[in-house]
Amino acid sequence: MNVPASDQYDFVVIGSGPAGRRAAVQAAKLGRSVLVVERDKRVGGVCVHTGTIPSKTLRETVLNLTGFRERGFYGSAFRARGVIGAADLTERLGKTLEFEVDGLEHQFNRNGVKILHGAGRFVGPHTIEVAMAAGETRQVTAEKVLIAVGTQPRRPDGVPFNGRTVLDSDEIINLDHVPRSLTVIGAGVIGVEYATIFSALDVKVTLVEARDTFLDFIDREIIDELTHELRDRGVALRLGSKVDDIAIEDERVVVRLDGGRVVRSEMLMHCAGRQVSVGGLGLEVLGVKVDNRGRIAVDPDTLQTEVSHIYAAGDAIGFPSLASTSLEQGRIAACHAFGQRMPPAPRFFPYGIYAVPEISTIGMTEEEVRAKRIPYECGIARLRETSRGHIMGLRGGMMKMIFATDDRRLLGVHIIGEGATELVHIGQAVLNLHGTIDYFIENTFNYPTLAEAYKIAALDAYNRMV
């Protein structure tokens, strides 16, 4: 542990997730003295220990051990390993987390960032009291402070969480066995990711959502494609179904829905959103207000709160709550705090949903383009129609591109299928550089690659436009 020797710093960061770590390193590179206060025993925050890294590691492990990617060639009965247990799923996770934590600690040490493990609490505008192990406390002062705390699952009353058969999204990564059936309540990003991951494990999955639609920020045509694939894999979608009661009966979880339907399963995962972990921070001392989810209001350009020397970033400020955007928010906050000019952030950034199949998107959806009454045309490419897709045995997946018909500029790229979260970055570059359909038509893509889908989709749109 990198124990600080001083109690006075230019910059104190509370939390060591993506926003906190990027801000700390950026401030250190500007020659400032920096302290990171982390309440857990190891750095990394929710992203490394319970959120982004564990869920994506679980996904990759499932796809590898099941041979899911090879079933397009060898049939749906193909298995890379016959029996997959909980230990098989967690073995890679342990190694991955060690790598992430070691890398982060090395980065802090290399840049002279100090670390203090304990729960931070404001006792004055510039003073933070840190409660450490064994009841020891320590006070530190800072010229500037960044609040970069993470989130925790919301656990509504009436849900019989027991850590074994009824779990929240943090507990699901520590399973002691793989269930034969799973009910997932809540079809947000986290719920959809875990529902599809367990479906790839051949677990019988029921996904319950109170609204009639889900993932509403994604282009509807992409969601239609996802819905079709999930139903084809046997995932039961219960949309527009509110939960009346959850009970445990004879070692089974029983969910009663409004309208009389009953869902029974061996295990249940409840995803009712997440709450920012601001409890105990003492924000009332500063006069910093939070909403009912604990989210802190900031200036979107500077990340300053209503108290000018206090900044907040990442999950602490809410949407979009992506690791990628949190990293940039941390850097922007640190630069602004110490007088470094920052160019405005690009208008568009990519979303990645690590479901099975992946979804990634940037720019406007077709629904948004229509609402703005922009004359447009779409182009579609099916990944299975590319040579690389055929080699890989892909059965599904598509790329949708949207172009303005008046000036031919790219408006949005929406992808579902293998490699979507990597492929989207080509569209990101063209979109943020205000490129047009001509880039995709006139340039050469490696053959065979999935990136050829850009040219196919662009030509499809071009043929309609002319």
Residue pairs with C-beta under 8 A, 6 or more apart in sequence:
1 115
1 117
2 105
2 108
2 109
2 113
2 114
2 115
3 114
3 115
3 116
4 35
4 114
4 115
4 116
4 140
5 114
6 33
6 114
7 138
7 139
7 140
7 141
8 33
8 140
8 141
8 142
9 32
9 33
9 34
9 35
9 114
9 140
9 141
9 142
9 143
10 27
10 32
10 33
10 34
10 142
10 143
10 144
10 338
11 23
11 24
11 27
11 32
11 33
11 34
11 35
11 142
11 143
11 144
11 145
11 146
11 334
11 337
11 338
12 34
12 35
12 36
12 37
12 120
12 128
12 140
12 142
12 144
12 145
12 146
13 20
13 23
13 24
13 27
13 34
13 35
13 36
13 37
13 145
13 146
13 148
14 20
14 37
14 120
14 128
14 145
14 146
14 147
14 148
14 149
14 281
15 36
15 37
15 38
15 45
15 147
15 148
15 149
15 150
15 314
15 316
16 24
16 36
16 38
16 43
16 44
16 45
16 104
16 115
16 148
17 44
17 45
17 46
17 47
17 48
17 148
17 150
17 314
17 315
17 323
17 326
18 45
18 47
18 314
18 323
18 324
18 326
18 327
18 330
19 146
19 148
19 313
19 314
19 315
19 316
19 326
19 327
19 329
19 330
19 333
20 36
20 45
20 146
20 148
20 313
20 314
20 330
21 36
21 43
21 45
21 104
21 107
21 108
21 330
22 326
22 327
22 328
22 330
22 331
22 334
23 146
23 148
23 311
23 313
23 330
23 331
23 333
23 334
24 34
24 36
24 108
24 111
24 113
24 330
24 334
25 107
25 108
25 111
25 113
26 330
26 331
26 334
26 335
27 34
27 334
27 337
27 338
28 34
28 111
28 112
28 113
29 111
30 334
30 335
30 338
30 340
32 338
33 114
34 111
34 112
34 113
34 114
35 113
35 114
35 115
35 116
35 140
35 142
36 43
36 108
36 113
36 114
36 115
36 116
37 116
37 118
37 120
37 128
37 130
37 140
38 45
38 115
38 116
38 117
38 118
39 117
39 118
39 119
39 120
40 49
40 117
41 117
42 49
42 101
43 101
43 104
43 105
43 108
43 115
44 53
44 97
44 100
44 101
44 104
45 148
45 150
46 52
46 150
46 151
46 152
46 315
47 53
47 150
47 323
47 326
48 97
48 100
48 101
48 104
49 97
50 169
50 170
50 173
51 150
51 170
52 323
53 96
53 97
53 100
54 93
54 97
54 173
55 173
55 190
55 193
55 194
55 197
55 354
56 354
57 92
57 93
57 96
58 89
58 93
58 173
58 197
59 193
59 197
59 354
59 356
60 92
61 88
61 89
61 91
61 92
61 93
62 68
62 84
62 89
62 197
62 198
62 200
62 201
62 356
63 69
63 200
63 356
64 80
65 80
65 81
65 84
65 88
65 89
66 79
66 80
66 81
66 84
66 200
66 201
66 202
67 74
67 78
67 79
67 80
67 81
68 200
68 356
69 392
69 393
69 418
70 78
70 80
70 393
71 78
71 393
72 392
72 393
72 394
72 395
73 393
74 393
81 88
84 178
84 201
85 177
85 178
86 175
86 176
86 177
86 178
89 175
89 178
90 173
90 174
90 175
93 173
105 115
107 113
108 114
108 115
116 130
116 132
116 138
116 140
117 132
117 133
118 130
118 131
118 132
118 133
118 137
118 138
119 130
119 131
119 280
120 128
120 129
120 130
120 281
121 128
121 129
121 130
121 131
121 280
121 281
121 282
122 128
122 129
122 281
122 282
122 283
122 285
122 286
123 129
123 139
123 282
123 285
124 285
125 285
125 286
125 307
125 309
126 141
126 142
126 143
126 145
126 309
127 139
127 140
127 141
128 139
128 140
128 141
128 142
128 145
129 137
129 138
129 139
130 137
130 138
130 139
130 140
131 137
132 138
143 309
144 309
144 310
144 311
144 337
144 338
145 309
145 310
145 311
146 303
146 311
146 312
146 313
146 330
146 333
146 334
146 337
147 278
147 281
147 296
147 305
147 310
147 311
147 312
147 313
147 316
148 312
148 313
148 314
148 316
148 326
148 330
149 276
149 277
149 278
149 281
149 315
149 316
150 276
150 277
150 314
150 315
150 316
151 274
151 275
151 276
151 277
151 294
151 315
151 321
152 170
152 274
152 275
152 277
153 168
153 169
153 170
153 270
153 271
153 272
153 273
153 274
153 275
154 272
154 273
154 274
154 275
155 161
155 168
155 270
155 272
156 270
156 272
158 245
158 246
159 166
159 246
159 270
159 272
160 166
160 246
160 247
160 248
161 167
161 168
161 171
161 270
162 248
163 171
164 176
165 248
165 251
165 253
165 266
165 267
165 268
166 246
166 248
166 253
166 267
166 268
166 270
167 267
167 268
167 269
167 270
168 269
168 270
168 271
169 190
169 191
169 194
169 269
169 270
169 271
169 274
172 194
172 269
178 201
178 203
179 198
179 203
179 265
179 266
179 267
180 203
180 204
180 266
181 203
181 204
181 205
181 206
181 264
181 265
181 266
181 267
182 195
182 198
182 203
182 204
182 205
182 206
182 265
182 266
182 267
182 268
182 269
183 205
183 206
183 208
183 253
183 255
183 263
183 265
183 267
183 268
183 269
184 191
184 194
184 195
184 198
184 205
184 206
184 207
184 208
184 268
184 269
184 271
185 191
185 208
185 243
185 246
185 255
185 268
185 269
185 270
185 271
185 272
186 208
186 209
186 270
186 271
186 272
186 273
187 195
187 207
187 208
187 209
187 211
187 214
187 215
187 239
188 214
188 215
188 271
188 273
189 215
189 353
190 271
191 207
191 209
191 269
191 271
192 207
192 214
192 215
192 226
192 353
192 355
193 353
193 354
193 355
194 269
194 271
195 205
195 207
195 230
195 235
195 355
196 205
196 230
196 235
196 355
196 356
196 357
197 355
197 356
198 205
199 205
199 230
199 233
199 234
199 235
199 356
200 356
204 234
204 265
205 234
205 235
205 236
206 235
206 236
206 238
206 263
206 265
207 230
207 235
207 236
207 237
207 238
208 238
208 241
208 243
208 255
208 257
208 263
209 237
209 238
209 239
209 240
209 241
210 240
210 241
210 242
210 243
211 239
211 240
212 239
212 240
213 223
213 239
214 223
214 239
215 223
215 226
215 353
215 359
217 351
217 365
218 351
218 353
218 359
218 361
218 365
218 414
219 361
219 365
219 366
219 367
219 400
219 412
219 414
220 365
220 366
220 367
221 366
221 400
221 414
222 359
222 361
222 398
222 400
222 414
222 415
222 416
225 396
225 398
225 416
226 355
226 357
226 359
226 416
227 237
229 357
229 396
230 237
231 237
236 263
238 257
238 261
238 263
241 257
241 258
241 259
241 261
242 257
242 258
243 255
243 256
243 257
243 258
244 256
244 257
244 258
245 255
245 256
246 253
246 254
246 255
246 256
246 268
246 270
247 253
247 254
247 256
248 254
252 264
252 265
252 266
253 264
253 265
253 266
253 267
253 268
254 262
254 263
254 264
255 262
255 263
255 264
255 265
255 268
256 262
257 263
273 293
274 293
274 315
274 321
275 293
275 294
276 290
276 293
276 294
276 295
276 296
276 315
276 316
276 318
277 294
278 290
278 294
278 296
278 316
279 294
283 289
283 290
283 296
286 305
286 307
286 310
287 306
287 307
288 296
288 305
288 306
288 307
288 310
289 296
289 297
289 306
290 296
291 297
293 318
294 316
295 316
295 317
295 318
296 305
296 312
296 316
296 317
297 305
297 306
297 317
298 304
298 305
298 311
298 312
298 313
298 317
301 344
302 311
302 332
302 333
302 336
303 311
303 312
303 313
303 317
303 329
303 332
303 333
303 336
304 310
304 311
304 333
304 336
305 311
305 312
309 337
311 333
311 336
311 337
312 333
313 326
313 329
313 330
313 332
313 333
314 321
314 326
314 329
314 330
315 321
315 326
317 329
320 349
320 351
322 349
322 351
322 352
324 349
324 350
324 352
325 349
328 345
331 342
332 342
332 345
334 340
335 341
335 342
336 342
346 432
347 432
348 362
348 363
348 428
348 431
348 432
349 362
349 428
350 360
350 361
350 362
350 421
350 424
350 425
350 428
351 359
351 360
351 361
351 362
352 358
352 359
352 360
352 420
352 421
352 424
353 359
353 360
354 421
357 396
357 397
357 416
357 417
357 418
357 420
358 415
358 416
358 417
358 418
358 419
358 420
358 421
359 415
359 416
359 420
360 414
360 415
360 420
360 421
360 423
360 424
361 412
361 413
361 414
361 415
361 424
362 412
362 413
362 424
362 427
362 428
362 431
363 402
363 410
363 411
363 412
363 413
363 427
363 431
364 372
364 402
364 411
364 412
365 402
365 412
365 414
366 376
366 378
366 400
366 402
366 412
368 412
369 376
369 402
369 411
369 412
370 376
374 404
374 411
375 404
375 405
375 406
376 402
376 403
376 404
376 405
376 411
377 402
377 403
377 405
377 461
377 464
377 465
378 400
378 401
378 402
378 403
378 461
378 464
379 400
379 401
379 403
379 456
379 457
379 458
379 459
379 460
379 461
379 462
379 464
380 398
380 399
380 400
380 457
380 460
381 398
381 399
381 452
381 453
381 454
381 456
381 457
381 460
382 389
382 397
382 398
383 389
383 394
383 396
383 397
383 398
383 399
383 417
383 418
383 450
383 453
384 390
384 394
384 395
384 396
384 397
385 456
386 448
386 449
386 450
386 452
386 453
386 456
387 447
387 448
387 452
388 448
388 449
388 450
388 452
389 397
389 418
389 450
391 448
392 418
394 417
394 418
396 416
396 417
397 415
397 416
397 417
397 418
397 420
398 415
398 416
398 417
399 413
399 414
399 415
399 417
399 423
399 453
399 454
399 456
399 457
400 412
400 413
400 414
400 415
400 457
401 410
401 412
401 413
401 414
401 427
401 440
401 454
401 457
401 458
401 461
402 410
402 411
402 412
402 413
402 414
402 461
403 409
403 410
403 411
403 436
403 437
403 458
403 461
403 465
404 411
405 465
407 436
408 436
408 437
408 438
408 465
409 434
409 435
409 436
409 437
410 427
410 430
410 431
410 435
410 436
410 437
410 439
411 431
412 431
413 424
413 427
413 428
413 431
415 423
415 424
415 453
418 450
419 450
423 450
423 451
423 453
423 454
426 451
426 454
427 454
429 435
430 439
430 440
437 458
437 461
437 462
437 465
440 454
440 455
440 457
440 458
440 459
441 455
441 458
441 459
441 462
443 455
445 451
445 452
445 454
445 455
446 452
